[in-house]
Amino acid sequence: MKWLPQDVETYSAAKEYVDTAVVPLYSITIGKGVKQSAAASEFITLLTNYLERQFTGRILLFPPFTYLGNEQDEKVLTDLKKWEESILDAGFKHVFYVTSDFEWRSREGELNGTLIWLPAIPLEQMNDTQKLTMIDSQVQQLLTIFTQKWQKSD
């Protein structure tokens, strides 16, 4: 389910089945690096949307947590922890963060959720079929991470 009125309504009616939150993390760079920033956001958007379709009824895809790339500091971490606390307080058992920002790897131990870092694959030169194939391949690998996490908590 996505962060859309009709999906959130469905989530509210079926909370006991939707135990996993997915939060994309977007590092926004303006100026030098803007194209790489946009490419990473496109990749994470396509990936998390495809992931949501694979697990409809089990996960809720939250809007992206967006921050300026040059502000990867305590304030960004504190703000994300507030999101995490609210998500867990709402009854979600699992929180997955999906990002292409390498900087999060050094901070993942400070989060209760699971950080999934993937290098951004430049999709701009690919046609839609190639993009879908690439994203499907990536999601198949993520399925294992999700199912392992769920099995550990059952």
Summary of the structure (lengths in Angstrom):
residues: 154
radius of gyration: 15.4
end to end distance: 21.6
largest distance: 46.2
contacts: 436
relative contact order: 0.18
helix: 54%
strand: 18%
